[in-house]
Amino acid sequence: MKHLGILLAASGALALTAGTVHAKTLTMALDRAGTLFNATGSGIAKVASKHSGHRMIVRAFGGPDSYMGQLNDGKYDFSAISSPTAYFNFNGRTKNKKSTKNIRLIQAGGGALRLSFVVYADSDIKTFADLKGKRVTSDFGGHTVINPMVTYALKSAGLGWKDVRGVPVTGALDAPRALGAGRVDATWASLGMPVVREIHAKKKVRYLSFDKSPATLAMLRKNIFPGVRLVTLPPIKPLQRLGIAGKTTLLTFDSYIVTHTKQDPKVIKDVLQALWDNTPELNKAHFSLRGFKHKSAASNLPLVPYHPAAIAFYKEKGIWTAEVDKANSMVK
């Protein structure tokens, strides 16, 4: 009986050790605090840590250009980024010209990120065309993907950088701060961005509306990236509190959770299962996560390839359709 007790205790210790070994500390690389994708990724990390059996910690950087190469090399585990950020980095269209071909998509979310120019509510700038001669945030050194958006948003109104007074900023967070500091007349920003809400609480701001014509959408998709969409929002009270003064058309696109090719398939499955089983909790973590629904997880317009472990997971769930499979096979 004594030997049996020792054997049982040893077996229990081995089982506990096995469970401990399985649990990993994972790193979620994100944009800096105060940006929408920092909030998005932090919400994902919180739900994953709570339900996946792994601990996911957040590490913030000055912008995606600061960490995408390291994520590509497997030095970080996951990131929450916009689909254009994934597209530009995957295809080597960032300033360093280095492609991140090892980046893999594990889940897509509907377009919670909505963008346009922001001005103060009492500004005489009512349309994009009114930006002529005005001070506008430019360059976005830490966010390569932003500059083409701003460039072709201006072009949609027949303007170029020679028509405005560009004020260089580093990234998404610095741009609205420049407006708050009075250094610019208009800035590029996402709807609901915490720093914009802070500015709005002190002095009302207003988002400018895109022209929603088919010609404008075609031009934006051709020149920015293929996944661009335009969405028109009504001036309901919750949106008025964010700076939507009237019916306003904003730029939008999917959000992604990405990893790298060498990621442990079991870890990917654990994370996806945690997010899948706790989707309502994920959606409530931050408004930017409301588009992460089961139906949007396997996109029929992926801009980087899905990881094989994610494909297997979505096949089990019955949402990996022939259309999605064909679209994924075309991403090189």
Summary of the structure (lengths in Angstrom):
residues: 332
radius of gyration: 21.9
end to end distance: 62.7
largest distance: 89.3
contacts: 1141
relative contact order: 0.17
helix: 44%
strand: 22%
